[in-house]
Amino acid sequence: MKIQTTRFGELEIESSKLVTFPFGLPGFENLSSWCILHPEGDIDISWFQSTEDPSVALLTANPDVLFPDYDIEVNERDLAPIGVEIKENDESGPDIALRVVVTVNGENQNLTANLRAPILINAATQQGLQLPLLGTDFSVNHPLIVPPRTPGSGNGKANGSHANGHKVNGHKAKDTQANGHGFPVNGRKAPKRAALSVKTNSGMLKSHAANS
């Protein structure tokens, strides 16, 4: 499908790359259909572009690389509206993409990230929500410093929400992504990543490991 956008002009978007937010996003509750756009050569920063309002695009960041100490826990019931269900004997678990909204200060152009209300997307259903984390000390304006990228990193322009997803497993697993995304290469230890844990209705805890 083709969509018109204020920031990026006309875009051709595959329907399989669309993400639906059943409740919209805070401040944009009337907008449910979005697509995810990655700047050229960068998969850690992305734009959430509304397909219903050409003028609305939100800058987001992948906390795996930018906030490796970002460890959060959510309840399975909070993710039920986007189709997340964890069975007791399910060792693989759902694939959850985790993003945080980034704001640019109009005066000094500094970047801050909202770590208190991350965006979570169920890759299986392509549905997402923004979930406020209650009882945490995370800031809505956490300073963001984008690390320099090494030559050859990134994969060019891309759409979709599957990159750098979080497998919610029933054990402390090692990172399984290669080529700069955590997998031990040539004997090197995998870097620390952000962690997402889902507390199931039965009280069990299934998590994506932050440490390798």
C-alpha positions in Angstrom: 0.0 0.0 0.0 1.1 3.6 -0.6 0.9 6.2 2.2 1.6 9.9 2.1 3.7 11.4 4.9 4.7 14.9 5.8 8.3 14.0 6.8 9.2 11.2 4.3 7.0 11.9 1.3 5.2 9.0 -0.4 6.1 5.6 0.9 5.3 2.1 -0.4 4.6 -0.1 2.6 3.9 -3.8 2.6 0.8 -4.7 4.5 2.7 -7.4 6.4 4.9 -4.6 7.9 2.0 -2.6 9.4 1.7 -2.6 13.2 -1.7 -2.1 14.9 -2.1 -0.4 18.2 -5.6 -1.4 19.4 -5.7 1.5 21.9 -3.6 3.9 19.9 -0.6 5.6 21.6 -0.8 8.2 24.4 -1.8 11.5 22.7 -2.8 9.7 19.6 -5.5 7.3 20.8 -7.5 7.8 17.5 -4.6 6.4 15.4 -4.3 2.6 15.4 -2.3 1.8 12.2 1.4 2.5 12.1 4.5 1.4 10.2 8.1 1.3 11.4 10.8 3.0 9.4 14.6 2.7 10.0 16.9 5.4 8.9 19.6 4.4 6.3 22.1 2.1 7.9 20.6 2.3 11.4 18.4 -0.3 13.1 18.7 1.1 16.6 16.8 4.3 15.9 13.4 4.1 14.1 10.4 6.1 13.2 6.8 5.1 14.0 4.9 6.6 11.2 1.1 6.8 11.4 -0.6 5.5 8.2 -3.7 7.5 9.1 -2.3 10.9 9.8 0.6 12.0 7.4 1.9 14.5 10.0 2.4 12.1 12.9 5.7 10.3 13.3 7.4 9.3 16.5 11.1 8.8 17.0 12.0 5.6 18.9 15.1 3.8 20.1 16.1 0.2 20.6 17.1 -0.1 24.3 19.2 -3.3 23.6 22.1 -1.1 22.4 21.4 2.3 23.9 20.2 1.2 27.4 21.7 -2.2 28.2 20.9 -1.8 31.9 17.2 -1.3 31.1 15.6 -4.3 32.9 11.9 -4.3 33.1 9.1 -6.6 34.3 5.5 -6.6 33.1 2.5 -8.8 33.8 1.2 -11.2 31.2 -2.3 -9.7 31.7 -1.0 -6.3 30.6 0.1 -7.9 27.3 -3.1 -9.9 26.7 -4.7 -7.2 24.6 -2.0 -7.7 21.9 -2.3 -11.5 22.0 0.6 -12.4 24.3 0.0 -15.7 26.1 2.6 -17.8 27.8 1.9 -21.5 28.4 3.5 -23.1 31.4 5.5 -25.6 29.3 6.4 -23.2 26.5 10.1 -22.8 26.4 10.3 -20.6 23.4 7.8 -18.0 24.4 6.5 -15.0 22.3 8.7 -12.7 20.4 8.4 -9.2 21.8 9.9 -6.1 20.2 10.8 -3.4 22.7 11.2 0.3 21.9 11.2 3.5 23.8 10.0 6.9 22.5 12.6 9.6 21.9 12.0 13.3 22.2 14.2 16.1 20.8 14.6 19.2 22.9 13.6 22.1 20.7 16.1 24.5 22.4 19.3 22.5 22.6 18.5 19.5 20.3 19.4 17.1 23.1 17.7 13.7 23.0 15.8 12.1 25.8 14.0 8.7 26.0 10.8 7.8 27.8 12.0 4.7 29.8 8.9 4.8 32.0 6.5 3.8 29.3 8.1 1.5 26.7 6.4 0.3 23.5 6.0 -3.5 23.3 5.0 -5.2 20.0 3.9 -8.8 19.7 5.7 -9.9 16.5 3.3 -12.8 16.0 0.2 -10.6 15.8 1.9 -7.3 14.7 0.0 -5.6 17.5 1.5 -3.2 20.0 0.9 -1.0 23.0 2.7 1.6 25.1 2.7 0.4 28.7 3.3 2.7 31.7 5.6 1.0 34.3 4.2 1.6 37.7 6.3 1.7 40.8 9.6 2.3 39.0 12.3 5.0 39.1 12.6 5.1 35.3 12.5 8.6 33.9 10.3 9.9 31.1 13.2 12.1 30.0 16.3 9.9 30.3 19.3 11.4 28.5 20.1 9.5 25.3 23.5 9.4 23.7 23.7 7.5 20.4 26.9 5.5 20.2 29.0 5.8 17.0 28.3 3.0 14.6 31.1 0.8 13.2 31.6 0.5 9.5 29.3 -2.1 7.9 26.8 -2.1 10.8 23.1 -1.7 10.0 21.1 -3.0 7.1 20.0 0.0 5.2 16.4 1.1 5.0 13.9 -1.4 6.4 10.3 -1.6 7.6 8.8 -3.8 10.2 9.2 -4.5 13.9 11.0 -7.9 14.0 14.6 -6.6 14.3 16.1 -7.2 17.7 13.0 -8.8 19.2 13.0 -10.2 22.7 12.3 -13.8 23.1 10.5 -14.3 26.4 11.8 -17.6 27.6 11.4 -19.7 30.7 15.1 -19.6 31.6 18.1 -17.4 31.6 19.1 -17.7 28.0 22.1 -16.4 26.2 21.7 -13.8 23.4 21.0 -15.5 20.1 21.5 -12.6 17.7 24.6 -12.5 15.6 26.8 -9.8 13.9 27.0 -7.2 16.5 23.7 -7.9 18.3 25.0 -10.0 21.2 26.0 -13.4 19.8 29.6 -14.5 20.9 31.8 -14.1 17.8 35.2 -15.7 17.6 35.2 -16.5 21.2 34.3 -13.0 22.4 31.8 -12.6 25.2 28.4 -11.2 24.2 27.6 -7.7 25.4 25.0 -7.0 27.9 21.5 -6.3 26.6 18.3 -4.9 28.0 16.0 -7.5 29.6 12.3 -7.9 29.4 10.6 -10.2 31.9 6.9 -11.2 31.8 5.3 -12.3 35.0 2.7 -14.9 34.1 -0.8 -15.2 35.7 0.4 -18.4 37.4 3.1 -16.5 39.2 6.0 -18.0 37.1 8.5 -15.6 35.6 9.7 -16.0 32.0 12.4 -13.7 30.9 14.8 -12.6 28.3 18.3 -12.6 29.8 20.3 -9.4 30.0 23.6 -11.0 30.8 25.6 -13.5 28.8 
